[in-house]
Amino acid sequence: MKAFLNSFRFAFSGIRTLLRTERNFGIHISALVLVIIAGLFFRLETAEWIAIIAISALVLALEAINTALEKLCDLVQPDHHPVIKQVKDMAAAGVLITAIAALVIGLMIFVPKICMHF
């Protein structure tokens, strides 16, 4: 049971580290807070909340994995190496692709609501 509880402690420690040290993670969290406020204002339906939560969790998770991979690459190869650069670039591309998908989903949900409201 202690190992199980420790796994949560370690995970929350990782989130704290991301919030303190990673600007992009903070930007994603800030965007999520704005989306949640907008979702409450426009009274999103359950399916819309599910889409927002799922894509937001995916963006945050990929940002965490990308950061961990970058730190591991820097530890293994502190000097510039073309393969390490490719690995880092591809991991960053995964975050970007997901962030773009999140933006598209957000626009699909919120633009019609904004148009109807104003």
TIMI-2910 file (N, C-alpha, C, CB; in pm, 1 decimal, decimal comma, always signed):
<rs>
+----------+----------+----------+----------+----------+----------+----------+----------+----------+----------+----------+----------+------+
!      n_x !      n_y !      n_z !     ca_x !     ca_y !     ca_z !      c_x !      c_y !      c_z !     cb_x !     cb_y !     cb_z ! resn !
+----------+----------+----------+----------+----------+----------+----------+----------+----------+----------+----------+----------+------+
!    +82,9 !   -119,8 !     +0,0 !     +0,0 !     +0,0 !     +0,0 !    +87,1 !   +125,8 !     +0,0 !    -94,2 !     +0,0 !   +121,6 !  Met !
!   +199,3 !   +118,6 !    +73,4 !   +288,0 !   +234,5 !    +80,4 !   +345,8 !   +267,0 !    -56,9 !   +401,2 !   +209,6 !   +180,8 !  Lys !
!   +384,8 !   +164,7 !   -132,5 !   +438,8 !   +185,9 !   -267,1 !   +333,7 !   +249,5 !   -357,6 !   +487,5 !    +52,6 !   -327,6 !  Ala !
!   +209,4 !   +206,6 !   -341,7 !    +99,8 !   +262,7 !   -420,8 !    +82,8 !   +411,4 !   -390,2 !    -31,9 !   +186,9 !   -392,9 !  Phe !
!    +80,8 !   +446,4 !   -263,6 !    +66,2 !   +586,8 !   -224,2 !   +187,8 !   +668,9 !   -266,1 !    +45,4 !   +597,9 !    -72,6 !  Leu !
!   +306,3 !   +609,0 !   -258,0 !   +426,9 !   +679,2 !   -302,2 !   +421,5 !   +712,7 !   -450,2 !   +550,2 !   +595,6 !   -273,1 !  Asn !
!   +360,0 !   +626,3 !   -529,4 !   +351,8 !   +652,7 !   -673,4 !   +273,5 !   +781,3 !   -699,4 !   +285,7 !   +533,8 !   -747,1 !  Ser !
!   +170,1 !   +806,5 !   -619,9 !    +95,5 !   +932,0 !   -632,6 !   +181,3 !  +1049,9 !   -588,3 !    -34,3 !   +926,7 !   -549,7 !  Phe !
!   +254,3 !  +1031,9 !   -479,4 !   +341,4 !  +1138,5 !   -429,6 !   +445,2 !  +1175,7 !   -535,9 !   +411,7 !  +1094,8 !   -298,2 !  Arg !
!   +504,9 !  +1075,5 !   -598,8 !   +604,5 !  +1100,9 !   -702,9 !   +540,9 !  +1171,7 !   -823,3 !   +670,3 !   +968,6 !   -747,5 !  Phe !
!   +422,3 !  +1129,8 !   -861,1 !   +353,8 !  +1191,3 !   -975,2 !   +321,7 !  +1338,2 !   -946,8 !   +224,4 !  +1114,2 !  -1008,2 !  Ala !
!   +270,6 !  +1366,7 !   -826,6 !   +241,0 !  +1505,9 !   -791,5 !   +368,0 !  +1588,6 !   -781,8 !   +164,5 !  +1512,7 !   -659,4 !  Phe !
!   +476,3 !  +1527,0 !   -738,9 !   +606,0 !  +1595,2 !   -738,3 !   +646,6 !  +1631,7 !   -880,7 !   +714,4 !  +1506,5 !   -672,3 !  Ser !
!   +622,7 !  +1542,0 !   -974,2 !   +651,7 !  +1570,8 !  -1114,8 !   +568,7 !  +1686,6 !  -1167,3 !   +626,9 !  +1447,6 !  -1199,8 !  Gly !
!   +441,7 !  +1691,5 !  -1130,4 !   +355,5 !  +1802,9 !  -1172,7 !   +406,5 !  +1934,5 !  -1114,5 !   +208,8 !  +1778,4 !  -1129,0 !  Ile !
!   +443,6 !  +1934,3 !   -986,4 !   +498,8 !  +2055,8 !   -924,8 !   +624,9 !  +2101,3 !   -997,7 !   +530,0 !  +2031,5 !   -775,8 !  Arg !
!   +711,8 !  +2005,8 !  -1030,7 !   +835,0 !  +2039,2 !  -1102,7 !   +802,5 !  +2098,9 !  -1238,7 !   +923,9 !  +1914,6 !  -1119,4 !  Thr !
!   +709,3 !  +2039,1 !  -1310,0 !   +669,2 !  +2092,5 !  -1440,2 !   +616,0 !  +2235,5 !  -1427,2 !   +562,6 !  +2002,1 !  -1504,2 !  Leu !
!   +532,0 !  +2258,9 !  -1327,0 !   +475,2 !  +2392,4 !  -1308,5 !   +582,0 !  +2495,7 !  -1274,2 !   +369,6 !  +2389,5 !  -1199,4 !  Leu !
!   +681,5 !  +2454,7 !  -1196,6 !   +786,9 !  +2548,1 !  -1154,5 !   +891,4 !  +2572,9 !  -1262,3 !   +855,2 !  +2495,8 !  -1030,7 !  Arg !
!   +916,7 !  +2473,8 !  -1345,9 !  +1033,5 !  +2483,8 !  -1433,5 !  +1002,4 !  +2489,4 !  -1582,2 !  +1122,4 !  +2369,3 !  -1408,6 !  Thr !
!   +884,0 !  +2452,5 !  -1623,1 !   +855,2 !  +2443,0 !  -1766,7 !   +751,9 !  +2546,1 !  -1809,4 !   +806,0 !  +2302,5 !  -1802,1 !  Glu !
!   +798,9 !  +2646,8 !  -1881,1 !   +712,2 !  +2756,0 !  -1927,3 !   +595,8 !  +2703,6 !  -2011,1 !   +793,4 !  +2857,4 !  -2008,9 !  Arg !
!   +622,9 !  +2611,9 !  -2103,1 !   +516,9 !  +2561,8 !  -2190,5 !   +407,7 !  +2488,2 !  -2113,1 !   +575,6 !  +2469,8 !  -2295,5 !  Asn !
!   +446,3 !  +2415,7 !  -2008,2 !   +345,9 !  +2347,8 !  -1927,0 !   +255,0 !  +2451,2 !  -1861,2 !   +413,1 !  +2257,9 !  -1820,0 !  Phe !
!   +314,6 !  +2558,6 !  -1812,4 !   +236,1 !  +2667,3 !  -1752,8 !   +142,5 !  +2732,3 !  -1852,8 !   +328,0 !  +2772,1 !  -1694,4 !  Gly !
!   +189,6 !  +2747,9 !  -1975,6 !   +104,4 !  +2805,2 !  -2081,0 !    -14,2 !  +2713,6 !  -2107,8 !   +185,3 !  +2827,7 !  -2211,5 !  Ile !
!    +10,9 !  +2582,4 !  -2116,1 !    -98,2 !  +2486,6 !  -2139,0 !   -198,8 !  +2488,7 !  -2023,3 !    -41,5 !  +2344,0 !  -2157,1 !  His !
!   -148,9 !  +2497,1 !  -1900,0 !   -238,8 !  +2503,9 !  -1783,1 !   -321,0 !  +2631,8 !  -1787,6 !   -158,1 !  +2496,9 !  -1650,6 !  Ile !
!   -258,6 !  +2743,8 !  -1821,4 !   -331,2 !  +2871,7 !  -1830,5 !   -439,9 !  +2864,7 !  -1936,1 !   -234,7 !  +2987,0 !  -1862,6 !  Ser !
!   -407,7 !  +2806,4 !  -2050,6 !   -508,3 !  +2791,1 !  -2156,0 !   -623,1 !  +2702,5 !  -2108,3 !   -444,7 !  +2731,7 !  -2283,4 !  Ala !
!   -589,8 !  +2596,6 !  -2036,4 !   -693,2 !  +2507,1 !  -1984,9 !   -785,2 !  +2579,0 !  -1886,8 !   -629,5 !  +2385,9 !  -1917,4 !  Leu !
!   -729,1 !  +2662,0 !  -1801,2 !   -811,5 !  +2738,6 !  -1705,8 !   -908,8 !  +2828,5 !  -1782,2 !   -721,6 !  +2824,3 !  -1610,5 !  Val !
!   -859,7 !  +2895,6 !  -1886,5 !   -948,4 !  +2981,0 !  -1967,5 !  -1057,2 !  +2899,5 !  -2036,4 !   -867,1 !  +3057,9 !  -2072,4 !  Leu !
!  -1021,9 !  +2782,5 !  -2085,0 !  -1120,5 !  +2695,3 !  -2150,5 !  -1225,6 !  +2648,7 !  -2049,7 !  -1050,6 !  +2573,0 !  -2215,7 !  Val !
!  -1183,3 !  +2615,0 !  -1930,0 !  -1278,1 !  +2573,0 !  -1826,5 !  -1373,5 !  +2687,3 !  -1792,8 !  -1203,2 !  +2526,3 !  -1699,5 !  Ile !
!  -1320,7 !  +2808,4 !  -1777,6 !  -1406,4 !  +2924,6 !  -1749,4 !  -1505,4 !  +2946,0 !  -1864,0 !  -1320,3 !  +3052,5 !  -1727,9 !  Ile !
!  -1455,1 !  +2939,6 !  -1987,7 !  -1543,9 !  +2955,0 !  -2103,8 !  -1646,9 !  +2842,9 !  -2108,4 !  -1462,4 !  +2957,0 !  -2234,4 !  Ala !
!  -1604,4 !  +2721,1 !  -2076,4 !  -1697,3 !  +2607,7 !  -2075,6 !  -1808,6 !  +2625,4 !  -1974,4 !  -1623,0 !  +2479,5 !  -2046,9 !  Gly !
!  -1773,5 !  +2677,8 !  -1857,8 !  -1875,6 !  +2704,6 !  -1756,0 !  -1969,3 !  +2816,2 !  -1801,5 !  -1809,5 !  +2742,1 !  -1621,7 !  Leu !
!  -1912,4 !  +2920,7 !  -1862,2 !  -1992,8 !  +3032,5 !  -1910,2 !  -2093,1 !  +2988,0 !  -2016,5 !  -1902,5 !  +3141,8 !  -1966,2 !  Phe !
!  -2045,7 !  +2906,2 !  -2110,6 !  -2131,7 !  +2861,9 !  -2220,4 !  -2208,6 !  +2733,6 !  -2189,1 !  -2048,7 !  +2841,2 !  -2344,2 !  Phe !
!  -2193,0 !  +2683,6 !  -2068,5 !  -2263,9 !  +2563,0 !  -2024,1 !  -2246,7 !  +2447,6 !  -2123,4 !  -2413,1 !  +2593,4 !  -2004,9 !  Arg !
!  -2123,8 !  +2402,8 !  -2135,1 !  -2095,9 !  +2292,8 !  -2227,6 !  -2174,5 !  +2168,6 !  -2189,6 !  -1946,3 !  +2261,2 !  -2230,0 !  Leu !
!  -2204,9 !  +2090,1 !  -2291,4 !  -2271,2 !  +1961,7 !  -2270,7 !  -2167,0 !  +1857,3 !  -2230,8 !  -2347,9 !  +1917,2 !  -2398,7 !  Glu !
!  -2213,8 !  +1745,5 !  -2179,2 !  -2124,1 !  +1640,2 !  -2130,5 !  -2024,9 !  +1595,6 !  -2237,3 !  -2205,1 !  +1520,5 !  -2082,6 !  Thr !
!  -2072,1 !  +1572,0 !  -2358,4 !  -1982,9 !  +1526,2 !  -2465,4 !  -1875,4 !  +1630,3 !  -2495,7 !  -2063,2 !  +1495,3 !  -2592,5 !  Ala !
!  -1911,4 !  +1757,8 !  -2488,1 !  -1813,6 !  +1864,1 !  -2512,3 !  -1708,4 !  +1866,8 !  -2401,1 !  -1884,1 !  +2001,2 !  -2522,5 !  Glu !
!  -1752,5 !  +1850,6 !  -2276,6 !  -1658,0 !  +1844,5 !  -2164,3 !  -1564,0 !  +1724,7 !  -2179,2 !  -1734,1 !  +1836,0 !  -2029,9 !  Trp !
!  -1619,2 !  +1612,4 !  -2222,6 !  -1535,6 !  +1492,6 !  -2241,3 !  -1427,1 !  +1520,6 !  -2345,0 !  -1622,2 !  +1370,8 !  -2285,3 !  Ile !
!  -1464,4 !  +1583,5 !  -2455,9 !  -1366,0 !  +1615,4 !  -2559,7 !  -1259,6 !  +1711,1 !  -2505,3 !  -1435,5 !  +1677,3 !  -2683,1 !  Ala !
!  -1301,5 !  +1813,5 !  -2433,4 !  -1208,1 !  +1912,1 !  -2377,4 !  -1114,3 !  +1845,6 !  -2277,4 !  -1284,9 !  +2027,9 !  -2309,5 !  Ile !
!  -1168,9 !  +1766,6 !  -2188,0 !  -1087,0 !  +1700,3 !  -2085,6 !   -989,0 !  +1602,1 !  -2149,9 !  -1176,8 !  +1626,5 !  -1983,5 !  Ile !
!  -1036,9 !  +1523,9 !  -2245,1 !   -951,4 !  +1422,9 !  -2308,0 !   -835,0 !  +1486,9 !  -2383,3 !  -1033,5 !  +1336,0 !  -2403,5 !  Ala !
!   -862,7 !  +1586,6 !  -2466,2 !   -755,1 !  +1646,3 !  -2544,9 !   -661,8 !  +1727,2 !  -2455,4 !   -812,7 !  +1735,4 !  -2656,1 !  Ile !
!   -715,9 !  +1790,7 !  -2352,0 !   -631,9 !  +1867,2 !  -2259,4 !   -538,7 !  +1774,8 !  -2182,2 !   -719,0 !  +1948,1 !  -2161,6 !  Ser !
!   -591,4 !  +1662,9 !  -2136,3 !   -507,8 !  +1566,0 !  -2064,8 !   -398,2 !  +1513,2 !  -2156,8 !   -593,5 !  +1449,0 !  -2010,6 !  Ala !
!   -432,2 !  +1490,3 !  -2282,4 !   -333,2 !  +1441,0 !  -2377,9 !   -222,1 !  +1544,1 !  -2400,5 !   -400,9 !  +1406,1 !  -2511,3 !  Leu !
!   -258,9 !  +1670,7 !  -2416,1 !   -158,2 !  +1775,8 !  -2435,0 !    -66,5 !  +1783,3 !  -2313,4 !   -225,9 !  +1912,9 !  -2459,7 !  Val !
!   -124,8 !  +1785,1 !  -2193,0 !    -43,7 !  +1794,4 !  -2070,6 !    +45,4 !  +1671,8 !  -2052,7 !   -134,4 !  +1810,9 !  -1947,9 !  Leu !
!     -9,1 !  +1555,3 !  -2081,0 !    +70,5 !  +1433,2 !  -2067,2 !   +185,9 !  +1431,3 !  -2166,5 !    -17,4 !  +1309,5 !  -2087,1 !  Ala !
!   +160,1 !  +1470,6 !  -2290,9 !   +267,1 !  +1473,3 !  -2390,0 !   +371,9 !  +1578,8 !  -2357,1 !   +209,9 !  +1498,8 !  -2528,2 !  Leu !
!   +328,7 !  +1690,3 !  -2300,6 !   +425,0 !  +1792,3 !  -2258,3 !   +514,1 !  +1737,1 !  -2147,7 !   +352,2 !  +1920,1 !  -2210,1 !  Glu !
!   +456,4 !  +1662,7 !  -2054,8 !   +535,3 !  +1601,7 !  -1947,2 !   +633,8 !  +1498,6 !  -2003,5 !   +442,1 !  +1535,1 !  -1843,2 !  Ala !
!   +587,8 !  +1414,9 !  -2094,9 !   +675,1 !  +1313,4 !  -2156,0 !   +784,9 !  +1380,7 !  -2237,5 !   +593,1 !  +1217,1 !  -2245,8 !  Ile !
!   +750,0 !  +1484,1 !  -2312,7 !   +847,9 !  +1557,0 !  -2391,4 !   +956,3 !  +1615,4 !  -2300,9 !   +779,6 !  +1668,0 !  -2472,3 !  Asn !
!   +916,1 !  +1675,5 !  -2190,9 !  +1011,8 !  +1734,2 !  -2097,4 !  +1102,1 !  +1627,5 !  -2037,4 !   +938,7 !  +1809,6 !  -1986,3 !  Thr !
!  +1043,2 !  +1515,8 !  -1996,9 !  +1122,6 !  +1407,0 !  -1939,3 !  +1222,7 !  +1353,6 !  -2041,6 !  +1030,8 !  +1293,0 !  -1890,0 !  Ala !
!  +1178,8 !  +1338,0 !  -2165,3 !  +1266,6 !  +1288,8 !  -2270,6 !  +1380,4 !  +1386,7 !  -2298,0 !  +1187,1 !  +1263,6 !  -2398,4 !  Leu !
!  +1348,7 !  +1516,7 !  -2300,2 !  +1452,7 !  +1617,5 !  -2321,2 !  +1556,5 !  +1613,3 !  -2209,9 !  +1390,8 !  +1757,3 !  -2329,9 !  Glu !
!  +1511,2 !  +1603,0 !  -2086,1 !  +1604,4 !  +1597,4 !  -1973,3 !  +1690,9 !  +1471,7 !  -1979,1 !  +1527,7 !  +1602,1 !  -1840,7 !  Lys !
!  +1631,7 !  +1359,8 !  -2015,3 !  +1708,1 !  +1236,3 !  -2028,4 !  +1812,0 !  +1248,5 !  -2140,4 !  +1613,8 !  +1117,7 !  -2055,4 !  Leu !
!  +1771,7 !  +1305,6 !  -2253,0 !  +1865,2 !  +1325,4 !  -2363,8 !  +1982,4 !  +1414,4 !  -2321,0 !  +1792,6 !  +1387,6 !  -2484,8 !  Cys !
!  +1952,5 !  +1521,2 !  -2248,6 !  +2058,0 !  +1611,6 !  -2201,9 !  +2153,1 !  +1541,8 !  -2105,2 !  +1996,5 !  +1734,3 !  -2134,7 !  Asp !
!  +2099,9 !  +1451,5 !  -2024,8 !  +2183,9 !  +1376,8 !  -1931,5 !  +2273,9 !  +1278,1 !  -2004,9 !  +2097,3 !  +1302,9 !  -1829,6 !  Leu !
!  +2215,8 !  +1207,8 !  -2100,6 !  +2289,8 !  +1105,1 !  -2174,3 !  +2391,3 !  +1169,4 !  -2269,0 !  +2192,7 !  +1014,9 !  -2253,4 !  Val !
!  +2353,7 !  +1278,3 !  -2333,0 !  +2441,4 !  +1342,7 !  -2431,3 !  +2435,7 !  +1494,9 !  -2411,1 !  +2399,6 !  +1304,1 !  -2578,0 !  Gln !
!  +2518,6 !  +1548,5 !  -2319,1 !  +2514,4 !  +1691,9 !  -2291,6 !  +2560,4 !  +1778,2 !  -2410,3 !  +2600,2 !  +1722,3 !  -2171,2 !  Pro !
!  +2645,9 !  +1722,6 !  -2495,4 !  +2691,2 !  +1797,7 !  -2613,0 !  +2591,3 !  +1780,7 !  -2726,8 !  +2832,5 !  +1751,1 !  -2657,6 !  Asp !
!  +2599,1 !  +1873,9 !  -2820,9 !  +2509,6 !  +1864,6 !  -2937,0 !  +2536,1 !  +1734,9 !  -3013,3 !  +2528,1 !  +1987,1 !  -3030,9 !  His !
!  +2426,2 !  +1668,9 !  -3046,7 !  +2436,5 !  +1547,3 !  -3128,0 !  +2317,1 !  +1546,9 !  -3223,1 !  +2439,6 !  +1416,1 !  -3038,1 !  His !
!  +2339,1 !  +1521,9 !  -3351,2 !  +2229,0 !  +1531,0 !  -3447,9 !  +2113,3 !  +1434,4 !  -3419,9 !  +2281,9 !  +1505,3 !  -3586,0 !  Pro !
!  +2142,5 !  +1316,4 !  -3370,4 !  +2034,6 !  +1220,9 !  -3341,9 !  +1954,5 !  +1266,3 !  -3220,4 !  +2091,8 !  +1079,0 !  -3318,4 !  Val !
!  +2022,9 !  +1315,6 !  -3117,4 !  +1953,0 !  +1367,7 !  -2999,4 !  +1863,7 !  +1485,2 !  -3040,1 !  +2054,7 !  +1411,8 !  -2889,7 !  Ile !
!  +1913,6 !  +1571,3 !  -3128,9 !  +1831,2 !  +1682,7 !  -3177,6 !  +1705,5 !  +1631,4 !  -3245,7 !  +1911,0 !  +1770,7 !  -3274,7 !  Lys !
!  +1719,9 !  +1528,2 !  -3328,9 !  +1603,3 !  +1471,6 !  -3396,6 !  +1503,6 !  +1414,7 !  -3296,7 !  +1646,4 !  +1363,2 !  -3494,8 !  Gln !
!  +1553,4 !  +1343,9 !  -3195,2 !  +1466,0 !  +1286,0 !  -3092,4 !  +1388,2 !  +1397,4 !  -3022,4 !  +1548,8 !  +1204,0 !  -2988,9 !  Val !
!  +1459,8 !  +1502,8 !  -2982,1 !  +1393,4 !  +1615,2 !  -2913,5 !  +1291,9 !  +1683,4 !  -3004,7 !  +1497,5 !  +1718,0 !  -2865,3 !  Lys !
!  +1329,8 !  +1703,8 !  -3130,1 !  +1239,1 !  +1769,1 !  -3225,2 !  +1113,3 !  +1686,0 !  -3249,4 !  +1310,8 !  +1794,2 !  -3358,0 !  Asp !
!  +1129,7 !  +1554,9 !  -3260,2 !  +1013,7 !  +1468,4 !  -3283,4 !   +921,5 !  +1466,5 !  -3162,0 !  +1059,1 !  +1325,8 !  -3317,1 !  Met !
!   +978,2 !  +1465,1 !  -3042,1 !   +895,3 !  +1469,3 !  -2921,2 !   +820,2 !  +1601,6 !  -2913,4 !   +981,9 !  +1449,3 !  -2794,8 !  Ala !
!   +888,4 !  +1710,7 !  -2945,3 !   +822,2 !  +1841,5 !  -2946,7 !   +712,4 !  +1845,5 !  -3053,0 !   +924,8 !  +1953,7 !  -2972,0 !  Ala !
!   +736,0 !  +1779,7 !  -3166,2 !   +633,8 !  +1773,8 !  -3271,2 !   +507,8 !  +1703,9 !  -3221,2 !   +688,3 !  +1701,4 !  -3395,3 !  Ala !
!   +525,0 !  +1600,9 !  -3140,2 !   +409,1 !  +1532,5 !  -3083,1 !   +323,6 !  +1625,9 !  -2998,8 !   +454,2 !  +1414,5 !  -2999,2 !  Gly !
!   +389,1 !  +1710,2 !  -2919,9 !   +315,8 !  +1808,2 !  -2838,7 !   +246,3 !  +1908,6 !  -2929,5 !   +411,0 !  +1881,1 !  -2740,3 !  Val !
!   +317,9 !  +1957,8 !  -3030,0 !   +260,2 !  +2057,0 !  -3120,5 !   +138,9 !  +2001,1 !  -3195,0 !   +365,4 !  +2104,7 !  -3220,6 !  Leu !
!   +150,4 !  +1881,0 !  -3246,1 !    +38,8 !  +1818,8 !  -3317,9 !    -84,0 !  +1808,8 !  -3227,7 !    +78,7 !  +1678,8 !  -3369,5 !  Ile !
!    -62,0 !  +1767,6 !  -3104,6 !   -174,0 !  +1753,6 !  -3011,1 !   -230,3 !  +1889,7 !  -2971,2 !   -129,8 !  +1676,8 !  -2886,2 !  Thr !
!   -143,0 !  +1988,6 !  -2953,9 !   -190,3 !  +2123,0 !  -2919,8 !   -273,6 !  +2181,8 !  -3034,0 !    -70,9 !  +2215,6 !  -2887,9 !  Ala !
!   -232,0 !  +2156,8 !  -3157,1 !   -310,9 !  +2203,7 !  -3271,8 !   -446,8 !  +2133,8 !  -3274,3 !   -235,0 !  +2178,5 !  -3404,8 !  Ile !
!   -448,4 !  +2004,3 !  -3246,6 !   -575,6 !  +1931,5 !  -3240,2 !   -663,7 !  +1989,9 !  -3129,8 !   -551,2 !  +1780,1 !  -3215,6 !  Ala !
!   -603,3 !  +2024,6 !  -3016,4 !   -680,2 !  +2084,8 !  -2906,5 !   -739,3 !  +2218,2 !  -2949,9 !   -591,4 !  +2104,1 !  -2781,6 !  Ala !
!   -661,5 !  +2296,4 !  -3021,3 !   -711,5 !  +2425,0 !  -3071,0 !   -829,2 !  +2404,3 !  -3165,6 !   -599,3 !  +2502,7 !  -3142,3 !  Leu !
!   -817,5 !  +2309,2 !  -3257,6 !   -925,4 !  +2282,7 !  -3352,8 !  -1051,3 !  +2236,0 !  -3279,4 !   -881,4 !  +2176,9 !  -3456,5 !  Val !
!  -1034,9 !  +2145,4 !  -3183,1 !  -1149,7 !  +2098,1 !  -3104,7 !  -1212,9 !  +2214,6 !  -3029,3 !  -1106,7 !  +1986,7 !  -3005,5 !  Ile !
!  -1128,4 !  +2298,3 !  -2968,7 !  -1180,4 !  +2415,5 !  -2897,1 !  -1257,7 !  +2508,4 !  -2988,5 !  -1066,9 !  +2491,9 !  -2831,6 !  Gly !
!  -1205,1 !  +2532,7 !  -3107,1 !  -1275,8 !  +2618,8 !  -3202,8 !  -1407,7 !  +2556,4 !  -3245,7 !  -1188,2 !  +2645,7 !  -3325,9 !  Leu !
!  -1407,3 !  +2425,7 !  -3269,2 !  -1530,8 !  +2357,6 !  -3310,7 !  -1638,2 !  +2366,9 !  -3202,1 !  -1501,9 !  +2209,9 !  -3343,6 !  Met !
!  -1596,3 !  +2366,2 !  -3078,1 !  -1692,5 !  +2372,1 !  -2968,3 !  -1736,1 !  +2515,3 !  -2940,5 !  -1632,9 !  +2310,4 !  -2842,1 !  Ile !
!  -1639,5 !  +2608,1 !  -2935,6 !  -1670,5 !  +2742,5 !  -2886,3 !  -1715,3 !  +2842,3 !  -2992,4 !  -1552,1 !  +2796,9 !  -2817,8 !  Phe !
!  -1668,2 !  +2831,5 !  -3116,2 !  -1706,7 !  +2930,5 !  -3217,8 !  -1858,2 !  +2933,6 !  -3238,8 !  -1636,4 !  +2900,1 !  -3350,7 !  Val !
!  -1925,8 !  +2819,5 !  -3255,1 !  -2071,9 !  +2827,0 !  -3270,5 !  -2140,9 !  +2889,1 !  -3147,6 !  -2128,6 !  +2686,8 !  -3295,9 !  Pro !
!  -2090,2 !  +2860,0 !  -3029,3 !  -2150,6 !  +2915,3 !  -2908,0 !  -2128,7 !  +3066,0 !  -2899,8 !  -2092,9 !  +2846,9 !  -2783,3 !  Lys !
!  -2010,2 !  +3110,3 !  -2938,0 !  -1981,3 !  +3255,1 !  -2939,6 !  -2068,2 !  +3324,4 !  -3041,1 !  -1832,9 !  +3282,0 !  -2970,6 !  Ile !
!  -2082,5 !  +3264,6 !  -3159,6 !  -2165,9 !  +3324,3 !  -3264,3 !  -2313,0 !  +3333,8 !  -3221,8 !  -2154,3 !  +3242,7 !  -3393,3 !  Cys !
!  -2361,8 !  +3233,0 !  -3153,3 !  -2501,8 !  +3234,5 !  -3107,7 !  -2521,0 !  +3333,5 !  -2994,0 !  -2545,6 !  +3094,3 !  -3062,6 !  Met !
!  -2416,8 !  +3352,7 !  -2915,1 !  -2428,3 !  +3438,4 !  -2795,8 !  -2422,2 !  +3586,6 !  -2833,2 !  -2316,5 !  +3405,3 !  -2694,8 !  His !
!  -2351,7 !  +3617,4 !  -2939,6 !  -2332,8 !  +3760,1 !  -2973,2 !  -2401,0 !  +3793,0 !  -3099,6 !  -2186,6 !  +3796,0 !  -2984,3 !  Phe !
+----------+----------+----------+----------+----------+----------+----------+----------+----------+----------+----------+----------+------+
</rs>
